[in-house]
């Protein structure tokens, strides 16, 4: 049953086409996740579907009532009574102060409408782990959902289809986020394989043409002592051979012109930080406490808490909102008397206020301001965090919130800091940016202390977990991330490359190859 349909839907801002959709439908039972880079048009599309914005062309037809969890509006919460069961569950204190509490109220306002269709724009914003878990349950119980989220764990749990907005093009993929990511990764690898084939064939044809031309020039002239009749025969023979070689050269040039031109796909830039420039400590334990006691206004957040942060470990601080995770990082940064920080530890603290950025400087100037790495490495870090070449000359003041977060992280990574304290570094980042930050932090050689409610991000980056709560800081996990055996993984990667190359061949059994490819991707996961 169709609940909503859009036709000839387009939206532009100035000369910038956000997207153009000939036709799309939301059917009963669909669970659709919208993904795309910051600025791609995700919220614009959602607002068009919800009737909150006017399209440049086309329209939307509704076949049912719907509820909308907007990212920055409290309009949907005005009719929610204080006696609402769901409100009592999600807002037990009944007070609305924090961003997380306002998000919870928006969720309550939408859910209590019991509409057949739910639209949701970043419904996990500012929620703690417990609230995200409860929201996930509610979305699983909702029959039809379209949502925007940078929470990949949520998209994997909820979604059966992914809608990607990329450079004005809207594409649907069946499956959850991981399936979508595998498909797009396969497309990128296939594009690289076809590009390499194109380059190889073009190079071969250019060499063949050059050889034909060289051979034509090298044909000997008529010998001086040769008779007239013999000379005529020799000249005719040489002329015929040269004509054939020139014709062959022209035919090769024509084939080069007819080759389907392919651009080199974008590749992830390599980062080669010289971590020795930070003069890292050699101590086994970098930060520790044998009895941290601290509180506000008579209440104790920490009461004799004991903990250790090993050198080069990557530690997640977990715990409910208000448990003291950010406070613990502040105390470490200030070197509280109950906390021992080794002398050579240099701390870089990421805060949401962007205190380490000068808004009057360019992106590159900010990144270089406290860098101990050469400019070429700084540019590579910025590129890895999705700043293109032209972006480095932008004034920091014009950057979006997500771009400022990435710049702030880049500035810390290239600085002399060898211990990073990161408080919710993925807030306001789209999924490509989250994955970029994730990759950079995975390669970081120093000690890392992290607060994050993005479970997939945190699980991938960290190898140790400390729970903060009840006045204590307790070790709950100290295991290395389990990875596939390197040799087995290499074999699987080679199989994946072979399959992609065979899929491009004429007469290939694409159905069998696709099945084999999915099996390989499952093993790689």
C-alpha positions as CSV (number, residue, x, y, z in Angstrom):
1,X,0.0,0.0,0.0
2,X,1.4,3.4,-1.0
3,X,1.5,5.9,1.9
4,X,3.3,8.8,0.2
5,X,4.5,9.5,-3.4
6,X,6.6,12.2,-4.9
7,X,6.8,13.0,-8.6
8,X,9.2,15.3,-10.6
9,X,10.5,16.7,-7.3
10,X,13.4,19.1,-7.5
11,X,15.0,21.7,-5.4
12,X,17.9,24.1,-6.1
13,X,19.6,26.9,-4.2
14,X,20.8,29.4,-6.8
15,X,22.7,27.5,-9.5
16,X,23.2,24.5,-7.1
17,X,20.8,21.6,-7.9
18,X,20.2,19.7,-4.6
19,X,18.4,16.9,-6.3
20,X,15.9,15.9,-8.9
21,X,13.6,12.9,-8.4
22,X,11.3,11.8,-11.2
23,X,9.2,9.5,-8.9
24,X,9.5,7.8,-5.6
25,X,7.1,6.1,-3.2
26,X,7.0,5.1,0.5
27,X,5.1,1.9,0.9
28,X,3.6,0.5,4.0
29,X,6.3,-1.4,5.9
30,X,9.2,0.5,4.4
31,X,12.1,1.4,6.7
32,X,14.1,3.9,4.7
33,X,17.4,5.6,5.8
34,X,18.5,8.8,4.0
35,X,22.3,9.2,3.8
36,X,24.7,11.7,2.1
37,X,27.3,14.2,2.9
38,X,26.6,17.4,4.9
39,X,24.9,19.8,2.5
40,X,23.8,17.1,0.1
41,X,20.1,17.9,0.7
42,X,18.9,15.3,3.2
43,X,17.0,17.6,5.5
44,X,15.8,19.6,2.5
45,X,14.3,16.4,1.0
46,X,12.7,15.5,4.3
47,X,11.1,19.0,4.7
48,X,9.8,18.7,1.1
49,X,8.2,15.3,1.9
50,X,6.8,16.7,5.1
51,X,5.3,19.8,3.5
52,X,7.7,22.1,5.4
53,X,9.3,23.4,2.3
54,X,8.2,24.3,-1.3
55,X,9.8,22.4,-4.2
56,X,11.0,24.1,-7.4
57,X,9.0,21.6,-9.4
58,X,6.8,18.6,-8.8
59,X,4.9,17.7,-5.7
60,X,4.1,15.2,-3.0
61,X,0.9,13.2,-2.6
62,X,-0.2,11.9,0.8
63,X,-2.3,8.7,1.3
64,X,-2.1,8.8,5.1
65,X,-1.4,11.0,8.1
66,X,2.2,11.2,9.2
67,X,4.3,12.5,12.1
68,X,7.6,14.3,11.8
69,X,10.4,14.4,14.3
70,X,12.2,17.6,13.2
71,X,15.8,18.3,14.2
72,X,15.4,21.8,15.5
73,X,11.7,22.3,16.2
74,X,9.6,21.8,19.3
75,X,6.3,22.4,17.5
76,X,5.3,18.7,17.5
77,X,5.6,18.6,21.3
78,X,3.1,21.3,22.2
79,X,0.1,19.0,22.5
80,X,1.8,16.3,24.6
81,X,0.3,16.2,28.0
82,X,2.4,15.8,31.2
83,X,0.6,12.5,31.9
84,X,1.7,10.8,28.7
85,X,3.1,7.3,29.5
86,X,5.9,7.7,27.0
87,X,6.8,11.2,28.3
88,X,7.0,9.8,31.8
89,X,9.3,7.0,30.6
90,X,11.6,9.2,28.5
91,X,11.5,12.3,30.7
92,X,11.1,11.0,34.3
93,X,12.2,14.3,35.8
94,X,9.6,16.2,33.8
95,X,12.0,19.0,33.2
96,X,13.2,20.2,29.8
97,X,16.6,21.8,29.9
98,X,19.2,20.0,27.9
99,X,19.4,19.3,24.1
100,X,18.9,15.6,24.9
101,X,15.7,16.3,26.8
102,X,14.3,18.5,24.0
103,X,15.0,15.6,21.5
104,X,13.2,13.2,23.8
105,X,10.2,15.5,23.9
106,X,10.1,15.7,20.1
107,X,10.2,11.9,20.0
108,X,7.3,11.7,22.5
109,X,5.3,14.3,20.5
110,X,5.6,12.3,17.2
111,X,5.2,8.8,18.7
112,X,2.0,9.7,20.6
113,X,0.3,10.7,17.3
114,X,0.2,7.0,16.3
115,X,0.4,7.9,12.6
116,X,0.9,5.2,9.9
117,X,4.1,7.0,8.7
118,X,6.9,8.5,10.7
119,X,9.5,10.9,9.3
120,X,12.5,11.6,11.5
121,X,15.5,13.9,11.1
122,X,18.5,12.9,13.3
123,X,16.3,11.6,16.1
124,X,19.3,10.4,18.2
125,X,20.9,13.9,18.4
126,X,22.1,14.5,22.0
127,X,20.6,11.3,23.3
128,X,22.6,9.0,25.7
129,X,23.0,5.3,25.1
130,X,20.0,4.3,27.1
131,X,17.7,6.7,25.2
132,X,19.1,5.6,21.9
133,X,18.4,2.0,22.8
134,X,14.7,2.9,23.7
135,X,14.3,4.9,20.5
136,X,15.6,2.0,18.5
137,X,12.9,-0.2,20.1
138,X,10.2,2.3,19.3
139,X,11.3,2.6,15.7
140,X,11.4,-1.2,15.3
141,X,7.8,-1.2,16.5
142,X,6.8,1.6,14.1
143,X,5.5,0.0,10.8
144,X,6.8,2.6,8.3
145,X,9.7,5.0,8.9
146,X,11.9,7.3,6.8
147,X,14.8,8.7,8.8
148,X,18.0,10.7,8.5
149,X,20.7,9.5,10.9
150,X,24.5,9.4,11.2
151,X,24.1,6.5,13.7
152,X,25.1,3.5,11.6
153,X,24.1,1.0,14.3
154,X,20.6,2.5,14.2
155,X,20.5,2.4,10.4
156,X,21.6,-1.3,10.5
157,X,19.0,-2.3,13.0
158,X,16.0,-0.4,11.5
159,X,16.4,0.1,7.7
160,X,15.5,-2.2,4.9
161,X,16.3,0.4,2.2
162,X,18.9,3.2,1.9
163,X,18.3,6.4,-0.1
164,X,21.6,8.1,-1.0
165,X,21.8,11.7,-2.1
166,X,25.1,12.3,-4.0
167,X,25.8,15.3,-6.3
168,X,22.2,15.9,-7.0
169,X,21.5,12.2,-7.8
170,X,19.1,10.1,-5.7
171,X,19.7,6.3,-5.6
172,X,17.9,3.6,-3.7
173,X,19.7,0.5,-2.3
174,X,18.0,-2.5,-0.9
175,X,19.2,-3.6,2.6
176,X,20.6,-1.9,5.7
177,X,23.6,0.5,5.9
178,X,26.2,-2.2,5.9
179,X,24.8,-3.7,2.7
180,X,24.6,-0.3,1.1
181,X,28.3,0.4,2.1
182,X,29.4,-2.9,0.7
183,X,27.6,-2.2,-2.6
184,X,29.1,1.3,-3.0
185,X,32.5,0.0,-2.0
186,X,32.2,-2.6,-4.8
187,X,31.2,0.1,-7.2
188,X,34.3,2.1,-6.3
189,X,36.6,-0.9,-6.7
190,X,35.0,-1.7,-10.1
191,X,35.4,1.9,-11.2
192,X,39.1,1.7,-10.2
193,X,39.5,-1.6,-12.1
194,X,37.9,-0.2,-15.2
195,X,40.1,2.9,-15.0
196,X,43.2,0.8,-14.7
197,X,42.1,-1.2,-17.7
198,X,41.5,2.0,-19.7
199,X,45.0,3.3,-18.8
200,X,46.6,0.0,-19.6
201,X,44.9,-0.3,-23.0
202,X,45.5,3.3,-23.9
203,X,49.2,2.9,-23.1
204,X,49.4,-0.3,-25.1
205,X,47.8,1.4,-28.2
206,X,50.1,4.5,-27.9
207,X,53.1,2.2,-27.8
208,X,51.9,0.2,-30.8
209,X,51.3,3.4,-32.8
210,X,54.7,4.7,-31.9
211,X,56.4,1.4,-33.0
212,X,54.5,1.4,-36.3
213,X,55.6,5.0,-37.0
214,X,59.2,4.2,-36.1
215,X,59.2,1.1,-38.3
216,X,57.9,3.1,-41.2
217,X,60.7,5.7,-40.9
218,X,63.3,3.0,-40.5
219,X,62.6,1.3,-43.9
220,X,65.8,1.6,-45.9
221,X,66.1,3.9,-48.9
222,X,67.0,2.5,-52.4
223,X,70.6,1.3,-52.4
224,X,73.0,3.4,-54.6
225,X,74.2,0.5,-56.8
226,X,70.8,-0.9,-57.5
227,X,69.6,-0.9,-61.2
228,X,66.7,1.2,-62.3
229,X,64.2,-1.7,-62.6
230,X,65.3,-3.2,-59.2
231,X,65.1,0.3,-57.7
232,X,61.5,0.7,-58.9
233,X,60.5,-2.6,-57.5
234,X,62.3,-1.8,-54.1
235,X,60.6,1.6,-54.0
236,X,57.2,0.1,-54.7
237,X,57.7,-2.5,-52.0
238,X,59.0,0.0,-49.4
239,X,56.2,2.4,-50.3
240,X,53.6,-0.3,-49.9
241,X,55.0,-1.3,-46.5
242,X,55.2,2.3,-45.3
243,X,51.6,2.9,-46.4
244,X,50.4,-0.2,-44.5
245,X,52.3,1.0,-41.4
246,X,50.9,4.5,-41.7
247,X,47.4,3.0,-42.1
248,X,48.0,0.8,-39.1
249,X,49.1,3.8,-37.1
250,X,46.0,5.8,-38.1
251,X,43.8,2.8,-37.2
252,X,45.4,2.6,-33.8
253,X,44.9,6.4,-33.3
254,X,41.2,5.9,-34.2
255,X,40.9,3.1,-31.6
256,X,42.5,5.4,-29.0
257,X,39.9,8.1,-29.8
258,X,37.1,5.5,-29.5
259,X,38.2,4.3,-26.1
260,X,35.6,5.2,-23.4
261,X,37.4,7.8,-21.3
262,X,37.4,7.2,-17.6
263,X,38.5,9.5,-14.8
264,X,40.6,8.2,-12.0
265,X,38.4,7.5,-9.0
266,X,39.2,9.5,-5.8
267,X,41.5,7.6,-3.5
268,X,41.9,7.9,0.3
269,X,45.1,9.9,0.9
270,X,47.8,8.2,2.9
271,X,48.8,9.8,6.2
272,X,52.4,9.3,7.4
273,X,52.6,11.1,10.8
274,X,56.0,11.2,12.4
275,X,54.8,10.6,15.9
276,X,58.3,10.9,17.3
277,X,58.0,14.7,16.8
278,X,55.6,14.7,19.8
279,X,58.4,13.3,22.0
280,X,56.0,10.6,23.4
281,X,56.5,9.2,26.9
282,X,57.8,5.7,27.3
283,X,56.0,5.0,30.6
284,X,53.8,1.9,30.8
285,X,50.9,3.9,32.5
286,X,50.3,7.4,31.3
287,X,47.4,8.5,33.6
288,X,46.3,7.0,36.8
289,X,44.6,7.7,40.1
290,X,44.7,5.8,43.4
291,X,41.7,7.6,44.9
292,X,40.0,10.5,43.0
293,X,37.5,12.5,45.1
294,X,35.6,15.4,43.5
295,X,32.1,16.9,43.5
296,X,30.0,20.0,43.1
297,X,27.9,21.7,45.7
298,X,28.2,19.0,48.3
299,X,27.5,16.2,45.9
300,X,30.3,13.8,45.1
301,X,30.8,12.8,41.4
302,X,33.9,10.7,42.3
303,X,34.5,9.1,45.7
304,X,37.9,7.4,45.9
305,X,37.8,6.4,42.3
306,X,40.8,4.4,41.0
307,X,41.8,3.8,37.4
308,X,44.8,3.5,35.0
309,X,45.3,4.6,31.3
310,X,48.0,2.5,29.7
311,X,50.4,4.1,27.1
312,X,49.0,4.1,23.6
313,X,45.7,2.6,24.7
314,X,42.4,3.9,23.2
315,X,39.9,4.2,26.0
316,X,36.1,4.7,25.9
317,X,34.5,6.4,28.9
318,X,31.0,5.0,29.2
319,X,28.2,5.9,31.6
320,X,24.8,7.7,31.7
321,X,24.4,11.4,31.2
322,X,25.6,13.3,34.3
323,X,27.8,10.5,35.5
324,X,31.0,12.6,35.2
325,X,32.6,11.5,32.0
326,X,33.4,15.0,30.7
327,X,34.3,16.2,34.2
328,X,36.8,13.4,34.5
329,X,38.5,14.5,31.2
330,X,38.5,18.1,32.6
331,X,40.2,17.0,35.8
332,X,42.8,15.0,33.8
333,X,43.5,18.1,31.6
334,X,43.9,20.3,34.7
335,X,46.1,17.6,36.3
336,X,44.0,17.4,39.5
337,X,46.0,16.6,42.6
338,X,44.4,13.1,42.9
339,X,45.4,12.3,39.3
340,X,48.9,11.4,38.2
341,X,49.8,12.4,34.6
342,X,53.4,11.5,33.5
343,X,55.6,14.5,32.8
344,X,56.1,13.9,29.1
345,X,52.4,13.5,28.4
346,X,51.1,16.5,26.3
347,X,47.3,16.7,26.3
348,X,45.2,17.8,23.4
349,X,41.6,18.4,24.5
350,X,38.8,18.4,21.9
351,X,35.8,20.4,23.2
352,X,32.6,21.4,21.4
353,X,33.3,25.1,21.7
354,X,36.2,25.1,19.2
355,X,38.5,27.0,21.6
356,X,41.5,25.9,19.6
357,X,40.4,27.6,16.4
358,X,41.0,31.1,15.2
359,X,37.9,32.1,13.2
360,X,39.8,34.8,11.3
361,X,42.4,32.4,9.9
362,X,42.1,30.0,7.0
363,X,41.6,26.2,7.4
364,X,45.3,25.6,6.6
365,X,46.5,28.4,8.9
366,X,44.6,26.9,11.8
367,X,45.9,23.4,11.1
368,X,49.5,24.7,10.9
369,X,49.3,27.0,13.9
370,X,50.5,24.4,16.4
371,X,51.7,21.7,14.0
372,X,54.9,19.8,14.5
373,X,54.3,18.0,11.2
374,X,55.4,19.4,7.8
375,X,52.8,21.1,5.7
376,X,52.5,18.2,3.2
377,X,51.4,15.9,6.1
378,X,49.0,18.5,7.4
379,X,47.4,18.8,4.0
380,X,47.1,15.0,3.9
381,X,45.4,14.9,7.2
382,X,42.9,17.6,6.1
383,X,42.3,15.7,2.8
384,X,41.7,12.5,4.8
385,X,39.1,14.4,6.8
386,X,37.4,15.3,3.5
387,X,38.7,18.9,3.1
388,X,39.3,19.2,-0.7
389,X,42.2,21.3,-2.0
390,X,40.2,24.5,-2.4
391,X,38.8,24.2,1.2
392,X,42.1,24.8,2.9
393,X,42.0,28.4,1.7
394,X,38.6,29.0,3.2
395,X,38.1,31.3,6.2
396,X,37.3,29.2,9.3
397,X,34.4,31.5,10.1
398,X,32.4,30.3,7.1
399,X,32.8,26.6,7.9
400,X,29.8,24.5,9.0
401,X,29.7,23.0,12.5
402,X,30.8,19.6,11.2
403,X,33.7,21.2,9.2
404,X,34.9,23.0,12.4
405,X,34.8,19.7,14.3
406,X,37.0,18.1,11.6
407,X,39.4,21.0,11.6
408,X,39.6,21.0,15.3
409,X,40.5,17.3,15.3
410,X,43.0,17.8,12.5
411,X,44.7,20.6,14.5
412,X,45.1,18.3,17.5
413,X,46.3,15.3,15.5
414,X,49.2,17.3,13.9
415,X,50.1,19.2,17.1
416,X,52.7,18.1,19.7
417,X,49.9,16.4,21.7
418,X,50.6,12.7,22.4
419,X,47.4,12.2,24.5
420,X,44.0,13.1,23.0
421,X,40.9,13.8,25.1
422,X,37.9,13.8,22.8
423,X,34.4,14.7,24.0
424,X,31.7,13.6,21.6
425,X,33.9,14.2,18.4
426,X,31.2,12.9,16.0
427,X,28.4,15.2,17.0
428,X,27.0,17.0,13.9
429,X,29.1,14.9,11.5
430,X,27.6,13.1,8.5
431,X,28.4,9.4,8.0
432,X,31.2,9.9,5.5
433,X,32.9,12.4,8.0
434,X,32.3,10.0,10.9
435,X,34.0,7.2,8.9
436,X,36.9,9.5,8.0
437,X,37.5,10.5,11.6
438,X,37.2,6.9,12.6
439,X,39.9,5.8,10.1
440,X,42.2,8.6,11.3
441,X,41.8,7.8,15.0
442,X,42.3,4.1,14.3
443,X,45.7,4.9,12.9
444,X,46.6,7.4,15.7
445,X,49.7,6.2,17.6
446,X,49.2,8.1,20.8
447,X,47.0,7.6,23.8
448,X,43.3,8.3,23.3
449,X,40.5,9.0,25.8
450,X,37.0,9.2,24.2
451,X,33.4,10.0,25.1
452,X,31.0,9.0,22.4
453,X,27.4,7.7,22.2
454,X,28.0,6.4,18.7
455,X,28.5,2.7,19.5
456,X,29.9,1.6,16.2
457,X,32.4,4.4,16.1
458,X,33.5,3.8,19.7
459,X,33.7,0.0,19.3
460,X,35.9,0.4,16.2
461,X,38.3,3.0,17.6
462,X,38.7,1.9,21.2
463,X,40.3,-1.2,22.8
464,X,39.5,-0.5,26.5
465,X,36.4,0.7,28.3
466,X,36.1,2.5,31.7
467,X,32.6,2.9,33.1
468,X,32.0,6.1,35.1
469,X,29.2,6.1,37.7
470,X,28.3,5.8,41.3
471,X,31.5,7.7,42.3
472,X,33.7,5.1,40.7
473,X,35.7,4.6,37.5
474,X,35.7,0.8,36.7
475,X,37.4,-1.2,34.0
476,X,34.7,-3.1,32.1
477,X,36.6,-4.1,28.9
478,X,40.3,-4.6,28.1
479,X,40.5,-6.6,24.9
480,X,42.0,-5.8,21.5
481,X,39.6,-5.4,18.7
482,X,39.2,-8.8,17.1
483,X,40.4,-8.7,13.5
484,X,40.6,-11.3,10.8
485,X,43.9,-13.1,10.4
486,X,46.0,-11.0,8.1
487,X,46.8,-13.8,5.7
488,X,43.2,-14.9,5.4
489,X,42.1,-11.3,4.9
490,X,44.7,-10.9,2.1
491,X,43.3,-14.0,0.3
492,X,39.8,-12.7,0.6
493,X,40.8,-9.2,-0.7
494,X,42.5,-10.9,-3.7
495,X,39.3,-13.0,-4.4
496,X,37.2,-9.8,-4.2
497,X,39.5,-8.0,-6.7
498,X,39.4,-11.1,-9.1
499,X,35.6,-11.2,-8.9
500,X,35.3,-7.5,-9.7
501,X,37.5,-7.9,-12.7
502,X,35.6,-10.9,-14.0
503,X,32.3,-9.1,-13.7
504,X,33.4,-6.6,-16.4
505,X,34.2,-9.3,-18.9
506,X,31.8,-10.1,-21.8
507,X,29.8,-13.3,-21.2
508,X,30.5,-13.4,-17.5
509,X,28.0,-15.2,-15.3
510,X,27.2,-12.0,-13.3
511,X,24.6,-13.6,-11.1
512,X,27.1,-16.3,-9.9
513,X,29.8,-13.7,-9.5
514,X,27.5,-11.4,-7.5
515,X,26.6,-14.2,-5.1
516,X,30.3,-15.1,-4.7
517,X,31.1,-11.4,-4.1
518,X,28.5,-11.1,-1.3
519,X,29.8,-14.3,0.3
520,X,33.4,-12.8,0.3
521,X,32.1,-9.5,1.7
522,X,30.3,-11.3,4.5
523,X,33.6,-13.1,5.5
524,X,35.5,-9.9,5.4
525,X,33.0,-8.3,7.8
